[in-house]
Amino acid sequence: METLAARIKSSRKMRGLTQQQLADKLDIDQGFISRLERGEKGVTIDLLNRLAKLLEVPLSYLLGETNSTQQEKLPVPSGLKDLEADTALTETLNINKTEWLALKSILLPAETNKEGYVQLLYTIRAITK
């Protein structure tokens, strides 16, 4: 809890935000931010995700799992590159920005070809309806 509190506070200060400004952006009370930064208040995963996004740091940094405040850029797998390069197929599938982000964010245990990513897209669409 101490690491989380300290990292929220330091990340807020690095962004040049006051507690009140951060609270306003999150639509929560400034006192909650104060207690959070002192380690006196717990936080939900939803709020943690919002904090990480707003403070522009990885969630893993806030949780103390890494010391890097930079978002890690993962290499794009060859199957996903092949799908991106196939403009006729991507136009037919009408892949939206959110779906692209979902496809790029999923770490698969083995190399997957273009057809595998199409199947993954169908799965994403099925579970998000």
TORPA-4810 file (N, C-alpha, C, O; in nm, 3 decimals):
<nodes>
NODE_1_0.082_-0.119_0.000_0.000_0.000_0.000_0.087_0.125_0.000_0.051_0.226_-0.062_M
NODE_2_0.203_0.119_0.071_0.291_0.235_0.075_0.347_0.268_-0.062_0.355_0.385_-0.100_E
NODE_3_0.385_0.164_-0.138_0.439_0.186_-0.272_0.333_0.249_-0.361_0.362_0.344_-0.434_T
NODE_4_0.212_0.197_-0.356_0.103_0.251_-0.437_0.080_0.397_-0.403_0.073_0.481_-0.493_L
NODE_5_0.070_0.428_-0.276_0.045_0.566_-0.233_0.155_0.659_-0.281_0.128_0.766_-0.336_A
NODE_6_0.279_0.619_-0.261_0.393_0.702_-0.301_0.398_0.721_-0.452_0.432_0.829_-0.501_A
NODE_7_0.366_0.616_-0.526_0.373_0.626_-0.671_0.260_0.708_-0.729_0.278_0.777_-0.830_R
NODE_8_0.144_0.703_-0.668_0.035_0.789_-0.714_0.074_0.935_-0.692_0.058_1.019_-0.780_I
NODE_9_0.127_0.963_-0.574_0.165_1.100_-0.540_0.276_1.151_-0.632_0.266_1.262_-0.686_K
NODE_10_0.380_1.071_-0.651_0.492_1.117_-0.736_0.448_1.131_-0.882_0.493_1.222_-0.951_S
NODE_11_0.362_1.042_-0.929_0.314_1.051_-1.067_0.227_1.175_-1.087_0.234_1.242_-1.189_S
NODE_12_0.145_1.204_-0.987_0.062_1.325_-0.993_0.150_1.449_-1.001_0.126_1.539_-1.081_R
NODE_13_0.251_1.453_-0.916_0.342_1.569_-0.915_0.421_1.580_-1.044_0.444_1.690_-1.093_K
NODE_14_0.462_1.466_-1.101_0.534_1.467_-1.228_0.449_1.526_-1.340_0.501_1.587_-1.433_M
NODE_15_0.318_1.509_-1.330_0.226_1.563_-1.431_0.187_1.708_-1.399_0.112_1.771_-1.474_R
NODE_16_0.238_1.759_-1.287_0.209_1.897_-1.250_0.066_1.919_-1.204_0.011_2.028_-1.219_G
NODE_17_0.005_1.814_-1.148_-0.134_1.824_-1.102_-0.140_1.840_-0.951_-0.060_1.782_-0.878_L
NODE_18_-0.234_1.920_-0.905_-0.263_1.927_-0.762_-0.357_1.813_-0.729_-0.414_1.749_-0.818_T
NODE_19_-0.373_1.787_-0.600_-0.470_1.684_-0.560_-0.609_1.721_-0.609_-0.685_1.635_-0.653_Q
NODE_20_-0.643_1.849_-0.601_-0.776_1.893_-0.644_-0.796_1.872_-0.793_-0.902_1.827_-0.835_Q
NODE_21_-0.694_1.904_-0.873_-0.705_1.885_-1.018_-0.723_1.737_-1.052_-0.804_1.702_-1.138_Q
NODE_22_-0.646_1.652_-0.985_-0.659_1.508_-1.008_-0.798_1.460_-0.967_-0.862_1.384_-1.040_L
NODE_23_-0.843_1.505_-0.852_-0.976_1.467_-0.805_-1.084_1.511_-0.903_-1.177_1.436_-0.932_A
NODE_24_-1.071_1.634_-0.955_-1.169_1.685_-1.051_-1.172_1.599_-1.177_-1.279_1.568_-1.229_D
NODE_25_-1.054_1.560_-1.227_-1.047_1.479_-1.349_-1.107_1.340_-1.327_-1.159_1.278_-1.420_K
NODE_26_-1.098_1.291_-1.203_-1.151_1.158_-1.171_-1.293_1.164_-1.116_-1.356_1.061_-1.092_L
NODE_27_-1.344_1.285_-1.097_-1.477_1.307_-1.043_-1.492_1.243_-0.905_-1.591_1.176_-0.875_D
NODE_28_-1.389_1.267_-0.820_-1.394_1.220_-0.682_-1.352_1.334_-0.590_-1.310_1.440_-0.638_I
NODE_29_-1.362_1.313_-0.460_-1.331_1.414_-0.361_-1.180_1.429_-0.342_-1.107_1.330_-0.342_D
NODE_30_-1.134_1.553_-0.325_-0.991_1.580_-0.302_-0.942_1.510_-0.176_-0.828_1.463_-0.171_Q
NODE_31_-1.025_1.504_-0.075_-0.988_1.437_0.049_-0.957_1.289_0.028_-0.871_1.233_0.094_G
NODE_32_-1.029_1.228_-0.066_-1.003_1.087_-0.099_-0.863_1.073_-0.157_-0.789_0.980_-0.122_F
NODE_33_-0.825_1.166_-0.246_-0.690_1.163_-0.306_-0.586_1.178_-0.195_-0.486_1.107_-0.194_I
NODE_34_-0.610_1.270_-0.103_-0.517_1.293_0.008_-0.499_1.165_0.090_-0.386_1.126_0.120_S
NODE_35_-0.609_1.101_0.127_-0.601_0.977_0.205_-0.537_0.865_0.124_-0.463_0.783_0.180_R
NODE_36_-0.564_0.860_-0.004_-0.504_0.760_-0.091_-0.352_0.777_-0.095_-0.278_0.679_-0.086_L
NODE_37_-0.307_0.901_-0.108_-0.163_0.928_-0.115_-0.092_0.905_0.019_0.030_0.890_0.022_E
NODE_38_-0.166_0.904_0.126_-0.108_0.874_0.258_-0.119_0.725_0.291_-0.071_0.680_0.396_R
NODE_39_-0.179_0.649_0.202_-0.194_0.505_0.224_-0.305_0.470_0.319_-0.308_0.359_0.372_G
NODE_40_-0.395_0.562_0.343_-0.505_0.540_0.437_-0.633_0.491_0.370_-0.730_0.458_0.439_E
NODE_41_-0.634_0.485_0.240_-0.756_0.450_0.166_-0.722_0.345_0.062_-0.618_0.353_-0.003_K
NODE_42_-0.809_0.247_0.046_-0.793_0.147_-0.058_-0.849_0.199_-0.190_-0.910_0.306_-0.194_G
NODE_43_-0.826_0.125_-0.295_-0.867_0.170_-0.427_-0.918_0.051_-0.508_-0.867_-0.060_-0.495_V
NODE_44_-1.018_0.075_-0.591_-1.072_-0.031_-0.677_-0.984_-0.044_-0.801_-0.908_0.046_-0.834_T
NODE_45_-0.996_-0.157_-0.868_-0.919_-0.178_-0.991_-0.963_-0.078_-1.098_-0.881_-0.033_-1.179_I
NODE_46_-1.092_-0.043_-1.099_-1.140_0.056_-1.194_-1.071_0.190_-1.172_-1.024_0.253_-1.267_D
NODE_47_-1.064_0.234_-1.048_-0.998_0.361_-1.019_-0.849_0.353_-1.047_-0.790_0.449_-1.095_L
NODE_48_-0.787_0.239_-1.017_-0.645_0.221_-1.048_-0.619_0.237_-1.198_-0.525_0.304_-1.239_L
NODE_49_-0.703_0.175_-1.279_-0.689_0.186_-1.424_-0.706_0.331_-1.470_-0.631_0.379_-1.555_N
NODE_50_-0.804_0.400_-1.414_-0.827_0.541_-1.450_-0.709_0.627_-1.407_-0.667_0.716_-1.481_R
NODE_51_-0.654_0.600_-1.288_-0.537_0.674_-1.241_-0.417_0.653_-1.334_-0.350_0.748_-1.373_L
NODE_52_-0.392_0.527_-1.368_-0.278_0.496_-1.456_-0.292_0.566_-1.589_-0.195_0.623_-1.641_A
NODE_53_-0.411_0.563_-1.645_-0.434_0.628_-1.775_-0.417_0.779_-1.763_-0.349_0.841_-1.846_K
NODE_54_-0.476_0.838_-1.664_-0.470_0.983_-1.645_-0.327_1.029_-1.615_-0.283_1.133_-1.665_L
NODE_55_-0.256_0.953_-1.533_-0.119_0.989_-1.496_-0.016_0.943_-1.599_0.103_0.971_-1.586_L
NODE_56_-0.064_0.872_-1.701_0.019_0.824_-1.811_0.135_0.736_-1.765_0.249_0.753_-1.808_E
NODE_57_0.102_0.643_-1.675_0.199_0.544_-1.629_0.135_0.406_-1.639_0.012_0.394_-1.632_V
NODE_58_0.216_0.302_-1.654_0.158_0.167_-1.657_0.098_0.130_-1.521_0.149_0.171_-1.417_P
NODE_59_-0.007_0.053_-1.524_-0.068_0.003_-1.401_0.036_-0.074_-1.320_0.037_-0.066_-1.197_L
NODE_60_0.122_-0.148_-1.388_0.225_-0.226_-1.319_0.320_-0.136_-1.240_0.374_-0.178_-1.137_S
NODE_61_0.341_-0.012_-1.285_0.425_0.081_-1.211_0.356_0.122_-1.081_0.418_0.119_-0.974_Y
NODE_62_0.228_0.158_-1.089_0.155_0.198_-0.968_0.152_0.085_-0.866_0.158_0.110_-0.745_L
NODE_63_0.142_-0.037_-0.913_0.133_-0.153_-0.823_0.269_-0.198_-0.770_0.276_-0.288_-0.686_L
NODE_64_0.376_-0.135_-0.818_0.509_-0.170_-0.770_0.571_-0.291_-0.837_0.671_-0.344_-0.790_G
NODE_65_0.512_-0.336_-0.948_0.563_-0.452_-1.018_0.680_-0.418_-1.109_0.756_-0.506_-1.150_E
NODE_66_0.695_-0.290_-1.142_0.804_-0.243_-1.226_0.843_-0.104_-1.179_0.763_-0.033_-1.117_T
NODE_67_0.965_-0.064_-1.210_1.010_0.070_-1.175_1.003_0.165_-1.293_1.037_0.283_-1.281_N
NODE_68_0.958_0.115_-1.406_0.951_0.197_-1.527_0.817_0.270_-1.534_0.711_0.210_-1.521_S
NODE_69_0.825_0.401_-1.556_0.703_0.480_-1.572_0.662_0.486_-1.719_0.564_0.552_-1.752_T
NODE_70_0.735_0.420_-1.806_0.706_0.422_-1.949_0.621_0.301_-1.986_0.642_0.190_-1.938_Q
NODE_71_0.524_0.326_-2.074_0.443_0.217_-2.126_0.533_0.131_-2.215_0.604_0.183_-2.301_Q
NODE_72_0.530_0.001_-2.194_0.613_-0.089_-2.274_0.548_-0.110_-2.410_0.429_-0.138_-2.421_E
NODE_73_0.629_-0.097_-2.513_0.583_-0.124_-2.649_0.622_-0.267_-2.684_0.740_-0.301_-2.693_K
NODE_74_0.522_-0.349_-2.703_0.547_-0.488_-2.740_0.556_-0.500_-2.891_0.486_-0.429_-2.963_L
NODE_75_0.641_-0.589_-2.939_0.649_-0.608_-3.083_0.517_-0.664_-3.137_0.451_-0.745_-3.072_P
NODE_76_0.480_-0.620_-3.256_0.356_-0.668_-3.318_0.384_-0.806_-3.379_0.475_-0.819_-3.462_V
NODE_77_0.308_-0.909_-3.340_0.330_-1.043_-3.395_0.308_-1.047_-3.546_0.231_-0.969_-3.601_P
NODE_78_0.379_-1.139_-3.612_0.375_-1.145_-3.759_0.233_-1.171_-3.811_0.196_-1.115_-3.914_S
NODE_79_0.154_-1.254_-3.743_0.017_-1.281_-3.787_-0.069_-1.156_-3.785_-0.153_-1.136_-3.873_G
NODE_80_-0.049_-1.071_-3.685_-0.125_-0.947_-3.676_-0.076_-0.847_-3.781_-0.155_-0.771_-3.837_L
NODE_81_0.056_-0.848_-3.807_0.110_-0.763_-3.915_0.050_-0.804_-4.049_0.015_-0.719_-4.131_K
NODE_82_0.040_-0.935_-4.071_-0.018_-0.986_-4.196_-0.163_-0.943_-4.210_-0.208_-0.907_-4.320_D
NODE_83_-0.238_-0.946_-4.100_-0.378_-0.903_-4.103_-0.385_-0.753_-4.135_-0.467_-0.712_-4.217_L
NODE_84_-0.302_-0.673_-4.071_-0.301_-0.528_-4.097_-0.267_-0.497_-4.243_-0.322_-0.404_-4.302_E
NODE_85_-0.178_-0.576_-4.300_-0.133_-0.553_-4.437_-0.239_-0.595_-4.540_-0.236_-0.547_-4.654_A
NODE_86_-0.330_-0.681_-4.504_-0.434_-0.731_-4.595_-0.551_-0.633_-4.593_-0.651_-0.656_-4.525_D
NODE_87_-0.540_-0.524_-4.668_-0.641_-0.418_-4.664_-0.778_-0.465_-4.711_-0.880_-0.421_-4.658_T
NODE_88_-0.781_-0.554_-4.809_-0.910_-0.604_-4.856_-0.983_-0.677_-4.744_-1.103_-0.658_-4.723_A
NODE_89_-0.910_-0.760_-4.672_-0.971_-0.835_-4.562_-1.011_-0.743_-4.448_-1.120_-0.756_-4.393_L
NODE_90_-0.923_-0.649_-4.411_-0.956_-0.560_-4.299_-1.075_-0.470_-4.332_-1.153_-0.435_-4.243_T
NODE_91_-1.088_-0.431_-4.458_-1.205_-0.351_-4.499_-1.332_-0.435_-4.493_-1.438_-0.387_-4.452_E
NODE_92_-1.322_-0.561_-4.536_-1.437_-0.651_-4.532_-1.480_-0.677_-4.387_-1.599_-0.679_-4.357_T
NODE_93_-1.381_-0.695_-4.299_-1.412_-0.721_-4.159_-1.455_-0.595_-4.084_-1.516_-0.603_-3.977_L
NODE_94_-1.422_-0.479_-4.141_-1.458_-0.351_-4.079_-1.414_-0.345_-3.933_-1.495_-0.323_-3.843_N
NODE_95_-1.283_-0.365_-3.912_-1.227_-0.367_-3.776_-1.218_-0.225_-3.723_-1.154_-0.140_-3.784_I
NODE_96_-1.283_-0.200_-3.608_-1.279_-0.065_-3.552_-1.155_-0.046_-3.463_-1.082_-0.141_-3.435_N
NODE_97_-1.134_0.076_-3.420_-1.016_0.110_-3.341_-1.009_0.030_-3.211_-0.902_-0.018_-3.173_K
NODE_98_-1.121_0.016_-3.145_-1.125_-0.059_-3.018_-1.086_-0.204_-3.040_-1.015_-0.264_-2.960_T
NODE_99_-1.135_-0.262_-3.150_-1.101_-0.402_-3.181_-0.952_-0.417_-3.212_-0.889_-0.514_-3.170_E
NODE_100_-0.895_-0.320_-3.284_-0.750_-0.324_-3.311_-0.672_-0.320_-3.180_-0.577_-0.395_-3.161_W
NODE_101_-0.714_-0.231_-3.091_-0.645_-0.220_-2.961_-0.656_-0.351_-2.883_-0.559_-0.394_-2.821_L
NODE_102_-0.772_-0.413_-2.888_-0.791_-0.541_-2.818_-0.701_-0.648_-2.878_-0.634_-0.722_-2.806_A
NODE_103_-0.698_-0.657_-3.011_-0.613_-0.757_-3.077_-0.466_-0.736_-3.043_-0.392_-0.833_-3.022_L
NODE_104_-0.423_-0.611_-3.037_-0.282_-0.581_-3.009_-0.247_-0.601_-2.861_-0.130_-0.619_-2.827_K
NODE_105_-0.346_-0.597_-2.774_-0.318_-0.606_-2.631_-0.314_-0.749_-2.578_-0.269_-0.773_-2.467_S
NODE_106_-0.361_-0.844_-2.657_-0.368_-0.983_-2.611_-0.237_-1.055_-2.643_-0.197_-1.066_-2.759_I
NODE_107_-0.171_-1.102_-2.537_-0.048_-1.179_-2.555_-0.084_-1.326_-2.568_-0.135_-1.388_-2.475_L
NODE_108_-0.056_-1.381_-2.684_-0.089_-1.521_-2.709_0.032_-1.608_-2.678_0.146_-1.564_-2.696_L
NODE_109_0.010_-1.731_-2.631_0.121_-1.817_-2.589_0.207_-1.869_-2.704_0.320_-1.913_-2.682_P
NODE_110_0.156_-1.866_-2.825_0.231_-1.917_-2.939_0.210_-1.825_-3.060_0.117_-1.745_-3.063_A
NODE_111_0.297_-1.838_-3.157_0.284_-1.759_-3.279_0.151_-1.793_-3.346_0.117_-1.910_-3.363_E
NODE_112_0.078_-1.690_-3.383_-0.054_-1.707_-3.443_-0.053_-1.643_-3.582_0.000_-1.534_-3.600_T
NODE_113_-0.113_-1.712_-3.679_-0.116_-1.657_-3.815_-0.235_-1.562_-3.831_-0.314_-1.542_-3.739_N
NODE_114_-0.246_-1.505_-3.951_-0.352_-1.408_-3.981_-0.490_-1.466_-3.954_-0.577_-1.398_-3.898_K
NODE_115_-0.512_-1.590_-3.995_-0.642_-1.653_-3.976_-0.675_-1.669_-3.827_-0.791_-1.659_-3.787_E
NODE_116_-0.574_-1.695_-3.748_-0.593_-1.705_-3.603_-0.640_-1.572_-3.544_-0.723_-1.569_-3.453_G
NODE_117_-0.584_-1.461_-3.595_-0.627_-1.330_-3.547_-0.769_-1.296_-3.592_-0.842_-1.226_-3.522_Y
NODE_118_-0.809_-1.346_-3.708_-0.947_-1.327_-3.753_-1.040_-1.402_-3.658_-1.144_-1.349_-3.618_V
NODE_119_-1.004_-1.524_-3.621_-1.085_-1.601_-3.526_-1.090_-1.532_-3.390_-1.195_-1.530_-3.325_Q
NODE_120_-0.977_-1.474_-3.348_-0.974_-1.400_-3.222_-1.065_-1.278_-3.229_-1.134_-1.246_-3.132_L
NODE_121_-1.067_-1.212_-3.344_-1.156_-1.097_-3.365_-1.302_-1.140_-3.349_-1.380_-1.072_-3.283_L
NODE_122_-1.338_-1.251_-3.411_-1.476_-1.302_-3.398_-1.509_-1.333_-3.251_-1.621_-1.307_-3.206_Y
NODE_123_-1.414_-1.387_-3.179_-1.434_-1.417_-3.038_-1.456_-1.287_-2.958_-1.545_-1.278_-2.874_T
NODE_124_-1.373_-1.187_-2.986_-1.387_-1.057_-2.918_-1.525_-1.000_-2.945_-1.592_-0.952_-2.854_I
NODE_125_-1.566_-1.006_-3.070_-1.699_-0.953_-3.105_-1.810_-1.031_-3.035_-1.909_-0.972_-2.991_R
NODE_126_-1.794_-1.161_-3.024_-1.899_-1.244_-2.961_-1.912_-1.214_-2.812_-2.023_-1.213_-2.758_A
NODE_127_-1.800_-1.189_-2.745_-1.809_-1.169_-2.600_-1.835_-1.025_-2.561_-1.863_-0.996_-2.445_I
NODE_128_-1.825_-0.932_-2.657_-1.849_-0.791_-2.623_-1.985_-0.741_-2.670_-2.015_-0.622_-2.657_T
NODE_129_-2.066_-0.831_-2.723_-2.201_-0.790_-2.767_-2.295_-0.783_-2.651_-2.412_-0.750_-2.670_K
</nodes>
